[in-house]
């Protein structure tokens, strides 16, 4: 599954993983190797998309985390949380 924005989606990744698992299981049960391998590939693609979405979210939040860390260090020197003692 692909969304329109080229941004990885955790939801779409999970959907692909679940559909892939179903296809893989049905392929195993029915002896259809093509369906089983398609399911394996779709599940793998879903895992990759979910990981990419997690990395994207992490990178987007780095500035906020850095700002919070700097404020924490400053507060440790000033002894306050707002800078107004």
GIBEL-V535814 format. One record per backbone hydrogen bond with DSSP energy under -1.0 kcal/mol. CO is the residue of the C=O (numbers start at 1). NH is the residue of the N-H. If there is no record, write none. Layout:
BEGIN
co=<CO	CO>
nh=<NH	NH>
END
This chain:
BEGIN
co=<9	10	11	12	13	14	15	16	17	18	19	20	21	22	23	24	25	26	27	27	31	32	33	34	35	36	37	38	39	40	41	42	43	44	45	46	47	48	49	50	51	52	53	54	55	56	57	59	61	62	63	64	65	66	67	68	69	70	71	72	73	74	75>
nh=<13	14	15	16	17	18	19	20	21	22	23	24	25	26	27	28	29	30	31	32	33	36	37	38	39	40	41	42	43	44	45	46	47	48	49	50	51	52	53	54	55	56	57	58	59	60	61	62	65	66	67	68	69	70	71	72	73	74	75	76	77	78	79>
END
